[in-house]
Amino acid sequence: MSGRSRLSVRRARAGDVAGVAAMRRALLAEHADDRIFGRLRRDVGRRNLGAVRAALSQDDRLVLVAAAGAALVGTLECAVARNHALLTSEHVGYLSAVYVRPSARGRGVLTRMVSMAERWCRARRLTELRLHTGANNPLSNVVWERLGFAVAEHTRLRAIA
């Protein structure tokens, strides 16, 4: 992202499917050694495109893209997720598939996308945002903490087969 390129954040459109899917693949490639996300299906490319198309068509999902000029440099998905039945909030906002291209990191791209997702959640009367990050990703965890996200739980994995 050059210093001259103006950053914009907007809702993804049908014409963005390939670009969003490419950024999701880049995200997965960065986490190839992750105990969960490192186990990709052989047809991940086809499934990835289908997942992006599906997300764009759902009313309870927001897919954002950040662009520097004509180049897509970031993406974020926010979904309305059902909370545990015994908790006070029936639904929460859940962030996933968050990616900023390395050349655009540290320039406010993620902050702008999270702000837009937060506004979208508030408009739906959601009171919190949640996300999961990898335990072996200290940089990501620091960034999310700087954006005001605190650790609330840990996901544990045990293979049984």
N, C-alpha and C positions, 0 to 999 in steps of 0.2 A: 504494500500500500504506500504509494508515494505521498509526500507531504501536500501535494496539490490536489489529490483526489478527495472529493467531498464524500463523507460517510453518510449513508442513508440506511435506515432500518424500516422494513415494511413487511407486511404479510406476504408470504410466498404465493406465487401464482402457478398455474399449470405449466407455463414456460420455464419455470425454475426447477422442475422435477429432476432433470439430469444433474444440475449444479448442486442441489441439496443432496441427492444420492451420492454424488462424488465426495462431498464433504463428510457425509456419514461414513463412507468407506475409508477416508483418510483418518477419521476418528478411530475407527476399528483398527486400522493399521498401526496407529500410535499405541494401541493397547493390546497388541498381539500376544504379549506375555501375561495378560490378565487371566486369572483363574476362571472367570466367567466369560468375558468377551473375547477371549482368545480361542474359543471353540466355535468357529464359524461353519455353517453348512456349505456344501459345495456350490449350491445355487444361490449364494448370498447376493450376487449382483441382481438377479431377477427378483428375488424376495425384497431386496432393498428398494428397488424402483416401485414395486407394488405397495410397500409400506408407506413410501412418501406420497404416492397418489392417493392412497386411502386416507392418510392423515389430512391431506388438503381438502378432502370432501366431508370431513366430520365437523359438525357444529360445536362439539365439546373439545376441539383441539385447535391450537393456534400454532402454525408453523411460520417462523420469522426467517428472513434473510437480511443480512447486512451487506451492503454493496459500497465499494469504493469506485466511483465512476460506474462503468459497466460491469466490473468484475465482482462476483460474489465472494465475500471474504469471511462470512460467518453464517451460522444457522442455529436455531434453537426451537425446540418443540415444547409446548406447554399444553397439558391436558387437564381436564377436570377429572379428578380421581375420587372414587368413593373412599371415605375414611372408615375406620373400624366402627362397627355398629354401636359400640358402647361409648364412643367418644362424642364430645359435644358438637364438633364440626362434622356435618354430614359429608361434605366434600372439601377437597383441598386442591390447590394447583400443584401439578407435578411436572417438573422440568426434566427433559431428556434430550438425547441426540444433540447436545450442545457442542459446537465446534467453531473455533476461530482459526483461520489459516495462520501458520507461524509468522508470516510476513506482516500480519495485521495485529498481532498480539501486543498488549501493553499500550494500546491506543484508544481505549474506551469502547471498543466494539461490544464486548460482553456486557459491560455496564449498561449500554444503550439497549441491548436486546432484553436484558433482565428487567429494566425499567418498563419497557413496553409490555412484556409479559405480566408484570405486576399490575399495570393499569387494566389489562384485559381481565385478570383475575378479580380485581376490585369491582369491575363492572358486573361481574357475575356473583358478587357478594361472598367471594371466597376470602378467608381470613389468614391463610398461610400458604407459603410455597415450600415444596419439598423437592429433594433430588437425592440421588445416590452418586457417590464418587468412589473410585477404587482406592483401597487401602494402600496400594503401592504407587500412588500418584501424589506425592507430597506437594508438588507445584500447584496442581489443581486444587488440592485441599486448602492451601494458603490463599489462593485467589477467591475461592468461595467464602472463606472466613472474612476476607476483606470486604466482600459484598454483603456481609451481615448474616451469613448462613452458619449456624452452629451445629455441631455434631449432636444428633438426637438419639441415634441408635447405631448398631453395627450389624451388618449382614454377615452371617457365618455360613460356610459351605462345608458339607461333608459328603463325600462320594459314597454311595451305597451299592453301586453295581460296577 
